[in-house]
């Protein structure tokens, strides 16, 4: 690769391209920033074209020259975020109209309102990146540092919503995905954004600096991939890592959301799930798993229904199912999971602790003029937090209901680590969109981070089992009705670094990027 006097590399006038981005103003700057954000979403599941992050973040760095006004820098990132979140979270708009088109007026608030808020984090990142020094290389490192900080805040503040972190683009490669076991997905995001932003350094500066930027942009994912390949090579074969004497049947009934809570169809829905639980079931299946609120009747307060459902429980085993749980005086309701034995007794339970705003409860209920979009006027109450359950015939388990699986470092009780993760969910709200695919990939990342298998049972969405390295063992596809019988993989022999130290690993990476920034001289 050679340079020429016009600033071109290999015939591509990268300096001219960089200047074009830098000199954008007004609506053109906003439109291009939004376009870059939209382009970046093609790196996310289910597409996984992660090299496109290089185009998006290099362009974003070029749009942040030294001396840029803070307001302009903020809105450059904000428009990038709008493109990113509108394009990747469009499917959220399907939820309000699931039950009635009378709520179609909510659609733009769901599809646009949330991105308006989330884009603020990206605006803060670009504003911070514009404050330090000159030169594309320095600004690239500063953007990566600011991005790593603001994305962590996005996952923590206002109940948190760390959906579609840029690092999920690396999960398209099993080898790259292993970096989550060391740094967690906040750290993987920092790695991915750092590598992508460094590509901006191929424009401007000395040839040495250009080569350094290009080399680092390639070396970061290459070294990560190599480390991941080594980790996978040391992993046991899938057939050699199953827990003995445990067989699971996952049931995906694929009941349309509009029919799920219809009182006239409760018996039909129960019968469907019960028949799927026993049809052609081999003798080695010991436990049956139903998804989130598969039992739409509160099993904890209905012995008659429990007795009927218990007929499908394997001898000596359990049915693990989602169910609403209600208490009176005061009137409260929980999104729960229970373990039911063959006698109809509930042997263990778990209450969802990370609730979905507007779906399971209404924030600011006193001032907002509408109700939550799910059935029932009563808000769900949160459970106490991650919990390790002891269940007959199974290793200790940490249940996660629906989107509880999206929070890195918040899926297990650190005081008593479980042997596996159980994710009960229902993505029927979102149809055949990118949402269920994103949700599956995000849940898979928790298995890699914690070094333990994840069993995912969805009403629909995608039911699947991943081992402790995130390798897929079985699945039932989106919008399919079906069953799958599978063993339960063992947890990894050693707890991964992220499982031990959590987000301190991300903080360590942030420190490395900061020290690197200090060592880069100004142009």
C-alpha positions in Angstrom: 0.0 0.0 0.0 1.5 3.3 -1.0 0.7 7.0 -0.6 0.8 9.6 -3.2 1.0 13.4 -3.1 -2.7 13.9 -3.2 -3.2 11.9 0.0 -4.6 8.8 -1.7 -3.9 5.2 -0.6 -4.2 2.6 -3.3 -5.8 5.1 -5.5 -8.5 6.0 -3.0 -8.4 9.6 -2.0 -9.0 9.0 1.7 -8.0 12.6 2.7 -10.6 14.0 0.4 -13.2 11.7 1.7 -12.3 12.7 5.3 -12.5 16.4 4.4 -15.9 15.8 2.8 -17.2 14.4 6.1 -15.5 17.2 8.1 -17.0 20.0 6.1 -20.6 18.9 6.3 -23.0 21.4 7.8 -26.6 21.8 8.8 -29.1 19.2 7.6 -26.5 17.4 5.4 -24.4 16.7 8.5 -27.4 15.4 10.4 -28.5 13.3 7.5 -25.1 11.7 6.9 -24.7 11.1 10.6 -28.1 9.3 10.7 -27.1 7.4 7.6 -23.8 6.2 9.3 -25.8 5.1 12.3 -28.2 3.2 10.1 -25.4 1.6 8.2 -23.8 0.4 11.5 -26.9 -1.6 12.4 -26.0 -4.1 9.6 -23.2 -5.3 11.9 -25.8 -6.4 14.5 -27.7 -9.7 14.5 -29.1 -11.2 12.4 -26.9 -9.7 9.6 -23.5 -9.6 11.4 -21.6 -7.6 8.8 -19.3 -6.3 11.5 -16.7 -4.8 9.1 -19.3 -2.1 8.3 -18.6 -0.7 11.8 -15.3 0.6 10.3 -17.1 2.6 7.7 -19.6 4.0 10.3 -17.2 4.9 13.0 -14.4 6.2 10.7 -17.0 8.6 9.2 -18.1 9.6 12.6 -14.5 10.4 13.7 -14.0 12.5 10.5 -17.1 14.5 11.4 -15.5 15.6 14.7 -12.6 17.9 13.8 -10.8 20.0 16.5 -12.6 23.2 17.3 -16.1 21.9 16.6 -18.7 23.5 18.7 -20.0 21.4 21.5 -23.6 21.7 20.3 -22.7 20.6 16.8 -20.6 17.7 18.1 -23.4 16.6 20.4 -26.0 16.6 17.6 -23.7 14.8 15.2 -23.6 11.9 17.7 -27.3 12.3 18.5 -28.3 11.9 14.8 -25.9 8.9 14.5 -27.8 7.4 17.4 -31.2 8.2 15.9 -30.2 6.3 12.7 -28.8 3.5 14.8 -31.7 3.0 17.2 -34.5 3.6 14.8 -33.1 1.1 12.3 -32.3 -1.5 14.9 -35.2 -1.1 17.3 -38.0 -0.6 14.7 -39.7 -3.8 15.9 -40.6 -2.3 19.2 -43.3 -0.4 17.4 -45.2 -3.7 16.7 -46.0 -4.2 20.4 -48.6 -1.4 20.9 -50.8 -2.6 18.1 -50.6 -6.3 19.0 -54.0 -6.3 20.7 -55.7 -3.4 19.0 -55.1 -0.9 16.2 -56.7 1.7 18.5 -53.2 2.1 19.9 -51.6 2.8 16.6 -51.1 6.4 17.7 -48.6 5.0 20.2 -46.5 3.4 17.4 -44.4 6.5 16.6 -43.8 7.1 20.3 -42.5 3.6 20.7 -40.5 3.5 17.4 -39.2 7.0 17.6 -39.5 8.1 21.3 -37.1 5.5 22.7 -34.4 6.3 20.1 -34.8 10.0 20.9 -33.8 9.2 24.4 -31.1 6.6 23.7 -29.4 8.7 21.1 -28.5 11.2 23.9 -25.8 8.7 25.1 -24.2 8.8 21.6 -24.5 12.5 21.5 -22.6 12.8 24.8 -19.9 10.5 23.5 -19.3 12.6 20.4 -19.4 15.8 22.4 -16.7 14.4 24.7 -14.6 13.1 21.8 -14.5 16.6 20.2 -13.0 18.1 23.3 -9.5 16.6 23.2 -6.8 17.4 20.8 -6.4 17.2 17.1 -5.7 14.5 14.6 -7.9 11.6 13.6 -6.0 9.0 15.7 -6.4 11.0 18.9 -10.1 11.7 18.2 -10.6 8.0 17.4 -9.3 6.9 20.8 -11.2 9.6 22.6 -14.4 8.6 20.8 -13.8 5.0 21.8 -13.2 6.0 25.4 -16.3 8.1 25.5 -18.4 5.5 23.8 -17.3 2.8 26.2 -18.3 5.0 29.2 -21.7 6.2 27.8 -22.7 2.7 26.7 -22.0 1.4 30.2 -24.2 4.2 31.5 -26.9 3.3 29.0 -27.0 -0.2 30.6 -27.2 1.2 34.1 -29.2 4.5 34.3 -33.0 4.8 34.4 -33.4 1.0 34.8 -30.9 0.4 32.0 -31.4 -0.7 28.4 -28.1 -2.1 27.0 -29.8 -3.5 23.9 -27.8 -3.7 20.7 -24.4 -2.7 22.0 -22.1 -2.5 19.0 -20.0 -5.4 20.4 -22.9 -7.8 19.5 -21.7 -7.5 16.0 -18.7 -9.7 16.9 -21.0 -12.5 18.0 -21.3 -13.6 14.3 -18.0 -15.3 14.9 -17.7 -18.0 17.6 -14.0 -17.1 18.0 -14.6 -13.3 18.4 -17.5 -14.0 20.7 -15.2 -15.6 23.2 -13.8 -12.2 24.1 -17.0 -11.7 26.2 -15.7 -14.3 28.6 -12.8 -12.0 29.4 -14.2 -8.5 29.0 -18.0 -8.8 29.0 -20.1 -7.2 26.3 -19.3 -3.7 27.5 -15.7 -4.5 27.0 -16.3 -6.2 23.7 -18.1 -3.1 22.6 -15.1 -0.9 23.6 -12.8 -3.2 21.5 -15.1 -3.2 18.5 -15.6 0.6 18.5 -11.9 1.2 19.2 -10.9 -0.9 16.2 -13.5 0.6 14.0 -12.8 4.2 15.0 -9.0 3.8 14.5 -9.7 3.2 10.8 -10.2 7.0 10.6 -6.5 7.4 11.1 -5.8 6.3 7.5 -6.6 9.9 6.6 -4.3 12.8 7.5 -1.1 12.7 9.4 2.2 11.1 8.5 2.5 7.8 6.6 3.7 6.2 9.9 0.6 7.3 11.7 -1.6 6.1 8.9 0.0 2.6 9.0 -0.2 2.6 12.8 -3.9 3.3 12.7 -4.6 0.7 10.0 -2.5 -1.9 11.8 -4.2 -1.4 15.1 -7.7 -1.4 13.4 -6.9 -4.9 11.9 -4.8 -6.2 14.8 -7.5 -5.8 17.5 -10.1 -8.1 16.0 -7.4 -10.4 14.6 -5.7 -10.9 18.0 -9.2 -11.3 19.6 -10.1 -13.9 17.0 -6.9 -15.8 17.6 -7.4 -15.9 21.3 -11.0 -17.1 20.8 -9.8 -19.9 18.5 -7.4 -21.1 21.2 -10.2 -21.0 23.8 -12.6 -23.0 21.6 -9.8 -25.5 20.8 -9.5 -26.2 24.5 -13.2 -26.7 25.0 -14.6 -30.2 25.4 -16.6 -31.7 22.5 -20.3 -31.1 22.8 -21.1 -34.8 23.3 -18.6 -35.0 26.2 -19.9 -32.2 28.4 -23.5 -33.2 29.2 -24.7 -33.5 32.7 -25.5 -37.2 33.3 -29.1 -38.3 33.8 -30.7 -35.0 32.8 -32.9 -34.7 29.7 -34.9 -31.6 28.9 -37.9 -31.1 26.6 -38.4 -27.5 25.5 -41.9 -26.7 24.3 -42.5 -23.8 21.9 -46.3 -23.6 21.4 -46.1 -20.6 19.1 -49.4 -19.2 20.4 -50.2 -15.8 18.8 -50.0 -13.0 21.4 -53.6 -12.0 20.8 -54.8 -15.5 21.7 -52.4 -16.0 24.6 -54.5 -14.2 27.2 -58.0 -14.8 25.7 -60.0 -16.3 28.5 -62.0 -18.3 25.9 -58.8 -20.0 24.7 -57.1 -20.8 28.1 -58.1 -24.5 28.0 -57.1 -24.8 24.3 -53.7 -23.3 25.0 -53.1 -25.5 28.1 -54.1 -28.6 26.1 -51.7 -27.7 23.3 -48.8 -27.2 25.6 -49.5 -30.4 27.5 -49.8 -32.4 24.3 -46.5 -31.1 23.0 -45.0 -32.0 26.4 -45.7 -35.7 26.1 -45.9 -36.5 22.3 -43.3 -39.1 21.4 -41.3 -38.2 24.5 -38.3 -40.5 25.1 -37.8 -42.1 28.5 -34.6 -40.2 29.1 -36.4 -36.8 29.3 -36.5 -35.9 33.0 -37.7 -32.3 32.9 -40.1 -30.2 30.8 -39.6 -26.5 30.2 -42.4 -24.2 29.2 -41.8 -20.5 28.4 -42.6 -17.2 30.1 -46.3 -17.1 31.3 -47.0 -20.3 29.5 -49.5 -20.9 32.3 -51.7 -17.8 32.1 -53.6 -18.9 35.2 -51.7 -18.3 38.5 -50.5 -21.8 39.3 -49.5 -20.8 42.9 -53.2 -20.2 43.7 -54.9 -22.9 41.7 -54.5 -26.5 42.9 -56.9 -27.9 40.4 -55.0 -26.6 37.4 -51.7 -27.7 39.0 -53.0 -31.2 39.4 -54.0 -31.3 35.7 -50.7 -30.0 34.5 -48.8 -32.3 36.7 -49.9 -35.2 34.6 -47.3 -34.3 32.0 -44.4 -34.2 34.5 -41.8 -37.0 33.9 -41.5 -39.4 36.8 -39.2 -38.0 39.4 -38.8 -34.8 37.4 -40.3 -31.3 37.2 -42.1 -28.9 34.9 -40.4 -25.5 34.8 -42.9 -22.9 33.6 -43.6 -19.2 33.7 -46.8 -18.1 35.4 -48.3 -14.9 36.8 -48.2 -14.9 40.6 -50.8 -12.8 42.5 -51.2 -11.9 46.1 -54.1 -10.0 47.8 -54.2 -7.3 50.5 -52.4 -5.5 49.1 -53.1 -6.5 45.6 -49.8 -7.3 43.8 -48.7 -9.4 40.8 -45.4 -10.9 39.7 -44.1 -12.3 36.5 -42.9 -15.6 37.9 -41.4 -19.0 37.2 -42.3 -22.1 39.2 -41.1 -25.7 39.4 -44.0 -28.2 39.6 -43.5 -31.8 40.5 -45.5 -34.9 39.5 -47.9 -34.5 42.5 -48.8 -30.9 41.6 -46.6 -29.4 44.3 -44.6 -26.2 43.7 -41.1 -27.0 44.9 -39.4 -23.7 44.0 -40.2 -20.3 42.5 -38.6 -17.1 41.2 -40.0 -13.6 40.5 -38.8 -11.4 37.7 -36.8 -8.5 39.1 -35.9 -6.4 36.0 -39.3 -5.3 34.7 -40.0 -3.8 31.3 -41.1 -0.1 31.5 -44.4 0.5 29.7 -44.9 -3.2 29.2 -44.9 -4.6 32.8 -45.3 -1.3 34.7 -45.9 2.3 33.9 -43.2 4.7 35.0 -44.6 8.2 35.9 -48.0 6.7 36.1 -49.2 9.7 38.0 -48.6 12.1 35.0 -48.8 9.9 31.9 -52.3 9.7 30.4 -52.2 6.0 29.2 -51.8 2.5 30.6 -49.2 -0.1 30.0 -49.5 -2.0 26.8 -49.9 -5.5 28.3 -53.2 -6.8 29.6 -54.4 -5.8 33.0 -54.4 -2.5 34.8 -52.2 -3.7 37.7 -48.5 -3.1 37.4 -46.2 -6.0 38.0 -44.0 -5.9 41.1 -40.3 -6.7 40.9 -38.7 -9.7 42.6 -35.6 -9.3 44.9 -32.9 -10.0 42.3 -30.9 -12.9 40.8 -31.5 -16.1 42.6 -30.0 -19.6 42.5 -32.6 -22.3 42.8 -32.1 -25.9 43.9 -34.3 -28.2 41.7 -34.6 -31.9 42.0 -32.5 -33.8 39.5 -30.8 -30.6 38.2 -27.7 -28.5 38.9 -28.5 -25.2 40.7 -30.0 -22.8 38.2 -30.4 -19.0 37.8 -33.7 -18.2 36.1 -34.0 -15.2 33.8 -37.4 -14.1 32.6 -37.5 -12.4 29.2 -35.3 -9.3 28.9 -33.5 -9.9 32.2 -31.0 -11.7 30.0 -29.9 -8.5 28.3 -28.0 -7.1 31.3 -24.3 -8.1 31.4 -23.1 -9.0 34.9 -26.6 -9.0 36.4 -27.7 -12.6 35.7 -26.4 -14.6 38.6 -26.1 -14.4 42.4 -22.4 -13.8 42.9 -22.6 -15.2 46.4 -23.8 -18.6 45.1 -23.1 -19.2 41.4 -25.4 -21.6 39.6 -24.5 -24.3 37.2 -26.7 -23.0 34.3 -29.0 -20.2 33.2 -32.7 -20.7 32.3 -34.2 -18.0 30.1 -38.0 -18.1 29.8 -39.3 -15.6 27.2 -42.0 -14.6 24.7 -41.2 -12.7 21.6 -44.6 -13.2 20.0 -45.1 -9.4 20.2 -42.6 -8.7 17.5 -43.4 -11.1 14.6 -40.8 -12.0 12.0 -38.5 -9.1 12.7 -34.9 -8.6 13.8 -36.0 -8.3 17.4 -36.2 -12.0 18.3 -32.9 -12.7 16.6 -31.2 -9.8 18.6 -32.8 -11.1 21.8 -31.4 -14.6 21.2 -27.9 -13.3 20.4 -27.9 -11.1 23.5 -29.0 -14.1 25.7 -26.2 -16.2 24.2 -23.6 -13.6 25.3 -24.6 -14.2 28.9 -23.6 -17.9 28.6 -20.1 -16.9 27.3 -19.7 -14.2 30.0 -20.6 -16.5 32.9 -19.1 -19.7 31.5 -22.3 -21.6 31.9 -24.9 -23.1 29.6 -28.1 -21.2 28.8 -31.4 -22.9 28.1 -33.9 -20.7 26.4 -37.6 -21.5 26.1 -39.8 -19.1 24.1 -43.5 -19.1 23.4 -42.2 -18.0 20.1 -39.1 -16.2 19.3 -36.3 -18.7 19.2 -35.9 -21.5 21.7 -32.4 -22.8 21.9 -29.6 -24.3 24.1 -26.1 -22.9 24.2 -23.1 -24.5 26.0 -20.8 -22.5 28.2 -18.8 -21.3 25.2 -21.9 -20.0 23.4 -22.0 -22.9 20.9 -25.5 -23.7 19.8 -26.7 -27.2 20.5 -30.3 -27.2 19.4 -33.0 -24.6 18.4 -36.6 -24.2 17.4 -36.9 -21.5 14.8 -38.8 -18.3 14.9 -42.6 -18.6 14.5 -42.4 -22.4 14.6 -44.5 -24.7 16.8 -42.4 -27.5 18.1 -40.4 -29.4 20.7 -36.8 -30.4 21.1 -35.3 -32.9 23.5 -31.8 -32.2 24.6 -29.3 -32.8 27.3 -28.0 -30.1 29.6 -24.3 -29.1 29.1 -22.0 -28.6 32.1 -20.7 -25.3 33.2 -17.1 -24.5 32.2 -14.5 -26.0 34.4 -13.1 -22.6 35.3 -15.1 -19.4 35.9 -14.2 -16.9 33.1 -12.5 -13.7 34.0 -15.6 -11.7 33.4 -17.6 -14.1 35.7 -15.1 -13.4 38.4 -14.5 -9.7 38.0 -17.5 -8.4 36.1 -17.2 -4.8 34.7 -13.8 -4.3 36.3 -12.6 -5.9 33.1 -14.3 -3.2 31.1 -12.7 -0.6 33.4 -9.3 -2.1 32.7 -9.8 -1.8 29.0 -10.9 1.8 29.4 -7.6 2.5 31.3 -5.6 1.0 28.5 -7.4 3.2 25.9 -6.9 6.2 28.1 -3.1 5.6 28.5 -2.8 5.0 24.7 -4.5 8.4 24.2 -2.0 10.1 26.4 0.9 8.6 24.4 -0.4 9.8 21.0 1.2 13.2 20.2 -0.8 15.9 18.5 -0.5 16.3 14.8 
